[in-house]
Amino acid sequence: MELYIGQQALISIISHIFFTGVSFYALRAVMFDKWIAKHHVLQAQILYIFLSIVIGTAVSNFFLDISAWSRQLSYLF
């Protein structure tokens, strides 16, 4: 049981980091320059990082939930 919990924790960490990186890469396509006020570059970079984390975590949770639910389908029959 403890091995399963450890494996699940490792998969969750890797999934969150992977999808945060993918969302960071995908957000590079958005032109934020038009919405940023002059001399607020640091705040814009922090917002960019936070948006990446939020989107990456949401997508990761979606895939982890689908994975968990698909393993639970065997209890239906």
Rosetta constraint file for C-alpha pairs under 8 A:
AtomPair CA 1 CA 5 HARMONIC 6.41 0.50
AtomPair CA 2 CA 6 HARMONIC 6.17 0.50
AtomPair CA 3 CA 7 HARMONIC 6.10 0.50
AtomPair CA 4 CA 8 HARMONIC 6.08 0.50
AtomPair CA 5 CA 9 HARMONIC 6.15 0.50
AtomPair CA 6 CA 10 HARMONIC 6.24 0.50
AtomPair CA 7 CA 11 HARMONIC 6.15 0.50
AtomPair CA 8 CA 12 HARMONIC 6.10 0.50
AtomPair CA 9 CA 13 HARMONIC 6.22 0.50
AtomPair CA 10 CA 14 HARMONIC 6.19 0.50
AtomPair CA 11 CA 15 HARMONIC 5.96 0.50
AtomPair CA 12 CA 16 HARMONIC 6.08 0.50
AtomPair CA 12 CA 60 HARMONIC 7.87 0.50
AtomPair CA 12 CA 64 HARMONIC 7.25 0.50
AtomPair CA 13 CA 17 HARMONIC 6.22 0.50
AtomPair CA 14 CA 18 HARMONIC 5.97 0.50
AtomPair CA 15 CA 19 HARMONIC 6.08 0.50
AtomPair CA 15 CA 60 HARMONIC 5.77 0.50
AtomPair CA 16 CA 20 HARMONIC 5.98 0.50
AtomPair CA 16 CA 56 HARMONIC 6.35 0.50
AtomPair CA 16 CA 57 HARMONIC 5.62 0.50
AtomPair CA 16 CA 60 HARMONIC 5.41 0.50
AtomPair CA 16 CA 61 HARMONIC 7.86 0.50
AtomPair CA 17 CA 21 HARMONIC 6.19 0.50
AtomPair CA 17 CA 56 HARMONIC 7.67 0.50
AtomPair CA 18 CA 22 HARMONIC 6.27 0.50
AtomPair CA 18 CA 56 HARMONIC 7.81 0.50
AtomPair CA 19 CA 23 HARMONIC 6.04 0.50
AtomPair CA 19 CA 56 HARMONIC 4.52 0.50
AtomPair CA 19 CA 57 HARMONIC 6.97 0.50
AtomPair CA 19 CA 59 HARMONIC 6.74 0.50
AtomPair CA 19 CA 60 HARMONIC 5.98 0.50
AtomPair CA 20 CA 24 HARMONIC 6.07 0.50
AtomPair CA 20 CA 52 HARMONIC 5.60 0.50
AtomPair CA 20 CA 53 HARMONIC 5.29 0.50
AtomPair CA 20 CA 54 HARMONIC 7.85 0.50
AtomPair CA 20 CA 55 HARMONIC 6.95 0.50
AtomPair CA 20 CA 56 HARMONIC 3.86 0.50
AtomPair CA 20 CA 57 HARMONIC 6.56 0.50
AtomPair CA 21 CA 25 HARMONIC 6.18 0.50
AtomPair CA 21 CA 52 HARMONIC 7.46 0.50
AtomPair CA 21 CA 56 HARMONIC 7.31 0.50
AtomPair CA 22 CA 26 HARMONIC 6.09 0.50
AtomPair CA 22 CA 56 HARMONIC 7.24 0.50
AtomPair CA 23 CA 27 HARMONIC 5.97 0.50
AtomPair CA 23 CA 52 HARMONIC 5.26 0.50
AtomPair CA 23 CA 53 HARMONIC 7.74 0.50
AtomPair CA 23 CA 55 HARMONIC 6.34 0.50
AtomPair CA 23 CA 56 HARMONIC 5.59 0.50
AtomPair CA 24 CA 28 HARMONIC 6.67 0.50
AtomPair CA 24 CA 48 HARMONIC 7.81 0.50
AtomPair CA 24 CA 49 HARMONIC 7.22 0.50
AtomPair CA 24 CA 52 HARMONIC 4.92 0.50
AtomPair CA 24 CA 53 HARMONIC 7.93 0.50
AtomPair CA 25 CA 29 HARMONIC 7.78 0.50
AtomPair CA 26 CA 30 HARMONIC 7.89 0.50
AtomPair CA 27 CA 48 HARMONIC 7.86 0.50
AtomPair CA 27 CA 52 HARMONIC 7.30 0.50
AtomPair CA 32 CA 36 HARMONIC 6.45 0.50
AtomPair CA 36 CA 40 HARMONIC 6.88 0.50
AtomPair CA 36 CA 41 HARMONIC 7.53 0.50
AtomPair CA 36 CA 44 HARMONIC 6.73 0.50
AtomPair CA 40 CA 44 HARMONIC 6.31 0.50
AtomPair CA 41 CA 45 HARMONIC 6.20 0.50
AtomPair CA 42 CA 46 HARMONIC 6.27 0.50
AtomPair CA 43 CA 47 HARMONIC 6.15 0.50
AtomPair CA 44 CA 48 HARMONIC 6.07 0.50
AtomPair CA 45 CA 49 HARMONIC 6.27 0.50
AtomPair CA 46 CA 50 HARMONIC 6.18 0.50
AtomPair CA 47 CA 51 HARMONIC 6.02 0.50
AtomPair CA 48 CA 52 HARMONIC 6.26 0.50
AtomPair CA 49 CA 53 HARMONIC 6.28 0.50
AtomPair CA 50 CA 54 HARMONIC 6.14 0.50
AtomPair CA 51 CA 55 HARMONIC 6.08 0.50
AtomPair CA 52 CA 56 HARMONIC 5.82 0.50
AtomPair CA 53 CA 57 HARMONIC 5.89 0.50
AtomPair CA 54 CA 58 HARMONIC 6.19 0.50
AtomPair CA 55 CA 59 HARMONIC 6.23 0.50
AtomPair CA 56 CA 60 HARMONIC 5.98 0.50
AtomPair CA 57 CA 61 HARMONIC 5.97 0.50
AtomPair CA 58 CA 62 HARMONIC 6.23 0.50
AtomPair CA 59 CA 63 HARMONIC 6.41 0.50
AtomPair CA 60 CA 64 HARMONIC 6.09 0.50
AtomPair CA 61 CA 65 HARMONIC 5.91 0.50
AtomPair CA 62 CA 66 HARMONIC 6.22 0.50
AtomPair CA 63 CA 67 HARMONIC 6.12 0.50
AtomPair CA 64 CA 68 HARMONIC 6.17 0.50
AtomPair CA 65 CA 69 HARMONIC 6.02 0.50
AtomPair CA 66 CA 70 HARMONIC 6.04 0.50
AtomPair CA 67 CA 71 HARMONIC 6.43 0.50
AtomPair CA 68 CA 72 HARMONIC 6.42 0.50
AtomPair CA 69 CA 73 HARMONIC 6.41 0.50
AtomPair CA 70 CA 74 HARMONIC 7.86 0.50
AtomPair CA 72 CA 76 HARMONIC 7.55 0.50
AtomPair CA 73 CA 77 HARMONIC 7.65 0.50
